[in-house]
Amino acid sequence: MKKKLKVLVLFDGTSPTTLDQDFSKELKTKDWKTEADVMAALGKLGHSAEHLAIYDDVDLVRQKMESCAPDVLFNLVEQFKNRTGFDQNIVSFFEMQDLPFTGCGSTGLTLCKHKGISKKILHYHRIHVPNFLVIPRGQRITRPKQLKFPILVKPVKEEASYGISQASFVQNEEQFRERVAFIHEKYNSDAIAEEYIEGRELYVSLMGNVRLTVFPIRELVFREVPPDEPKIATYKAKWDEEYRKRWGLRHLPFADNRWLRAYRSSTDAREQALFY
C-alpha cells in the first residue's frame, strides 16, 4: 500500500494573502478550477492536503512549512505580484530550503522561458528548429536575408501564447517591422522572429525525473480555419471559448491522418462524439 502523504498545495494569489486564509469560495469558481481539481484529486487518493496562496510574501511558505510540516509541496505558482517572470525564483526558494516539490526546477524554468536560449540548446543537441532571430529592445529592426518569409513574431519570454495573434504571422518587411515594434512597446519585451513552418499542433506531457512517464499525445485541431490560412495556437485559440467555438478548435487525442480526415469530414454530432 502506497504511503499517504501530507501535501501543501501552493497557488497564485491575486492580492496580498494571509497564512491561513480560506479560499473555499474561490475554489468553487471557474477561474480556480485547476486548483480545485488538484485538491479534490489529492483527497480522492487519500492524501491530506492544505493550501496556501502566494502573492507578494514568500516567507508565508516558510511559516506554513513550520505549522503544517508537509511531505511535499504541490507547486501551482506561476507568478509573483502578478508578474509571470518570477516563477523560477519561487522554485529557487524551494531548492535553497531543501523543500521537496512537484514540477520543473528553477534551471529548467529559466531556460525554457527564453525561446531563443531554448532553441539554441535544442539545435546543439541536433534537434531541428526553425531559423530564428532575437531582436532586443532599443536595437534597429532589421531582418537578415537568411530569415525567409513568412515569419512568426512574438515576445521572447512570454508563455501560454501571450502576445501571439494572427497579426504575428508576417509576410513582408513592413509587417515585420510593425510587429517587432509592437512587441517591444506593448509587452516591453525583446522579440523573437522565426520562420513559419506549416505543421500540426501537438502537446506531449511528461512526468518524472530519471524515468519519464509519457502521457497520451493531444492535438489542437483547427476544424473551421480555411486551408489557405495559417493554423496558429494564438492566445485566443487557447483561452477564448467563443473564438474556439467559432473556428472549430478542439483538443483531441492524437491519431494518424486517416483518423483526422474522418473527424474533419464528419458533420454529424453523434459521429464527432465518437472521436472523443
C-alpha positions in Angstrom: 0.0 0.0 0.0 1.4 3.4 -1.0 2.2 5.9 1.7 -0.5 8.6 2.2 1.2 12.0 2.1 0.6 15.3 3.7 0.6 17.8 0.8 0.8 21.6 0.8 -0.7 22.9 -2.4 0.7 26.3 -3.5 -1.1 28.5 -5.9 -1.2 32.2 -7.1 -2.9 34.9 -5.1 -4.3 37.8 -6.9 -3.8 40.2 -4.0 -1.9 40.1 -0.7 -2.8 36.9 1.3 -2.5 35.7 4.9 -1.2 32.4 6.3 -4.5 30.6 7.0 -6.7 32.5 4.5 -9.7 30.5 3.4 -10.2 30.1 -0.3 -13.1 27.7 -0.3 -15.4 30.3 -2.0 -12.8 31.0 -4.8 -12.2 27.2 -5.3 -15.9 26.9 -6.4 -15.4 29.3 -9.3 -14.4 28.6 -12.9 -11.2 30.6 -12.6 -9.9 28.4 -9.8 -10.9 25.1 -11.4 -7.3 23.8 -11.7 -6.6 24.4 -8.0 -9.9 22.8 -7.0 -9.3 19.8 -9.2 -5.8 19.2 -7.7 -7.2 19.5 -4.1 -10.1 17.1 -5.0 -7.8 14.6 -6.7 -5.4 14.5 -3.7 -8.3 13.9 -1.3 -9.7 11.2 -3.6 -6.3 9.4 -3.5 -6.3 9.5 0.3 -3.7 12.2 0.8 -4.1 15.0 3.3 -4.0 18.4 1.6 -3.8 22.0 2.7 -3.5 25.1 0.5 -1.6 28.4 0.5 -1.8 31.2 -2.0 1.3 33.4 -2.6 1.1 36.9 -3.9 4.0 39.1 -2.5 5.3 37.3 0.5 7.4 34.1 0.1 8.0 33.9 3.8 4.5 32.6 4.1 5.8 29.3 2.7 8.4 29.0 5.5 5.8 29.8 8.1 3.3 27.3 6.6 6.0 24.6 6.5 6.6 25.1 10.2 3.0 24.8 11.1 1.9 22.2 8.6 5.1 20.1 8.1 4.0 18.6 4.7 5.8 15.8 3.0 5.8 17.6 -0.3 4.8 20.9 -2.0 2.4 20.6 -4.9 3.5 23.7 -6.8 1.0 25.6 -9.0 2.6 29.0 -8.5 3.2 30.7 -11.9 3.8 34.4 -10.8 4.8 36.8 -8.1 3.0 40.1 -7.6 1.0 39.2 -10.8 4.3 39.0 -12.8 4.9 35.7 -14.5 8.7 36.3 -14.9 9.4 35.3 -11.3 8.1 31.7 -11.1 11.6 30.3 -11.4 12.6 32.5 -8.4 9.8 30.9 -6.3 11.2 27.5 -7.2 14.7 28.6 -6.3 13.5 29.4 -2.8 12.2 25.8 -2.5 15.5 24.4 -3.7 17.5 26.6 -1.3 15.4 25.4 1.6 15.6 21.8 0.5 11.9 21.6 0.2 10.5 18.7 -1.9 8.2 20.0 -4.6 6.5 19.0 -7.8 7.1 20.4 -11.2 10.1 21.8 -13.1 13.2 23.0 -11.3 14.5 26.6 -11.4 17.1 25.9 -14.1 14.5 24.3 -16.4 12.0 27.1 -15.9 14.7 29.7 -16.7 15.9 28.0 -19.8 12.5 27.2 -21.3 11.1 30.7 -20.7 13.7 32.2 -23.1 12.7 30.9 -26.5 16.0 32.0 -28.1 18.1 30.1 -25.5 15.9 27.0 -25.6 16.1 26.8 -29.4 19.9 27.1 -29.2 20.0 24.2 -26.8 17.8 22.1 -29.0 19.9 22.9 -32.0 23.1 21.9 -30.1 21.5 18.5 -29.5 20.8 18.2 -33.2 17.0 18.7 -32.8 15.7 20.7 -35.8 14.3 24.2 -35.0 13.1 26.9 -37.4 15.6 29.6 -38.4 15.2 32.5 -35.9 16.4 35.9 -34.7 16.1 37.6 -31.4 15.6 41.4 -31.8 16.4 43.2 -28.5 14.5 46.4 -27.5 16.4 49.5 -28.5 18.1 47.8 -31.4 17.4 48.8 -35.0 14.8 46.5 -36.5 16.3 44.6 -39.5 15.7 41.2 -41.0 18.7 39.2 -42.2 18.3 37.8 -45.7 18.6 34.2 -44.5 15.4 34.6 -42.4 12.7 33.8 -45.0 9.1 34.9 -45.1 6.5 34.0 -43.8 7.7 34.7 -40.3 6.2 34.5 -36.8 7.0 37.3 -34.4 6.3 37.0 -30.7 7.7 38.0 -27.3 10.9 36.1 -26.5 9.9 35.2 -22.9 6.1 35.1 -22.6 4.2 31.9 -22.2 0.7 30.5 -22.8 0.7 32.2 -26.3 0.6 35.6 -24.6 1.4 38.1 -27.3 0.6 35.8 -30.2 -2.2 36.6 -32.6 -3.0 36.3 -36.3 -1.0 39.5 -36.7 2.1 37.6 -35.5 2.2 36.0 -39.0 4.0 38.4 -41.2 4.7 38.1 -44.9 6.7 41.3 -45.8 9.2 43.8 -44.5 6.5 46.4 -43.4 4.6 43.8 -41.4 7.8 42.5 -39.9 8.9 45.9 -38.6 5.5 46.9 -37.4 5.0 43.6 -35.4 8.5 43.7 -33.9 8.0 47.3 -32.8 4.6 46.4 -31.4 6.1 43.6 -29.3 8.8 45.9 -28.0 6.3 48.6 -27.0 3.2 46.7 -26.0 4.9 43.9 -24.0 8.1 45.7 -23.0 9.9 42.7 -24.3 12.6 41.6 -26.7 11.1 39.9 -29.8 11.8 36.6 -31.4 11.2 36.1 -35.2 11.2 32.6 -36.5 10.4 31.1 -39.9 6.8 29.8 -40.1 6.7 26.0 -40.7 3.3 24.6 -41.6 2.5 21.6 -39.4 0.4 20.2 -36.6 0.0 21.5 -33.1 0.8 18.6 -30.7 1.0 18.5 -26.9 3.1 15.9 -25.0 3.1 15.8 -21.2 5.9 14.2 -19.3 6.2 13.2 -15.6 9.3 12.1 -13.8 13.0 12.8 -13.2 15.2 9.9 -14.4 12.5 7.6 -15.6 9.9 9.5 -17.5 6.2 8.7 -18.0 4.9 10.0 -21.3 1.2 10.8 -21.3 -1.1 10.4 -24.4 -0.4 12.9 -27.1 -3.1 15.6 -27.7 -3.6 17.6 -30.9 -5.1 21.0 -31.4 -7.3 20.6 -34.4 -8.4 23.7 -36.5 -11.6 22.4 -38.0 -13.1 25.6 -39.4 -9.9 27.5 -40.3 -9.7 27.8 -44.1 -6.9 25.6 -45.6 -5.0 28.6 -47.1 -4.8 30.4 -43.7 -2.0 29.7 -41.1 -3.0 27.5 -38.2 -1.5 29.2 -35.2 -2.1 28.5 -31.5 -2.8 32.1 -30.7 -3.7 33.4 -27.2 -7.4 33.4 -28.3 -7.1 29.9 -29.7 -6.1 28.7 -26.2 -8.1 30.9 -23.9 -11.2 32.4 -25.6 -14.0 29.9 -25.7 -16.2 31.9 -28.1 -13.2 32.1 -30.5 -12.5 28.4 -30.2 -16.2 27.6 -31.0 -16.3 29.9 -34.0 -13.2 28.3 -35.6 -13.9 24.8 -34.5 -10.8 24.4 -32.3 -10.7 21.2 -30.4 -8.1 19.3 -28.3 -8.3 15.7 -29.4 -6.3 12.5 -29.0 -3.5 12.4 -31.5 -4.0 10.0 -34.3 -2.9 9.4 -37.9 -4.1 11.4 -40.9 -6.9 8.9 -41.7 -8.4 9.4 -38.3 -8.2 13.2 -38.6 -9.7 13.2 -42.1 -12.6 11.1 -40.8 -13.2 13.6 -37.9 -12.9 16.7 -40.1 -15.3 15.4 -42.8 -17.9 14.4 -40.3 -20.9 16.7 -39.9 -22.9 14.5 -37.6 -22.5 15.5 -33.9 -23.0 11.9 -32.8 -20.2 10.8 -35.2 -17.9 13.5 -33.9 -18.6 12.4 -30.3 -17.1 9.0 -31.2 -13.7 10.7 -31.7 -13.5 11.7 -28.1 
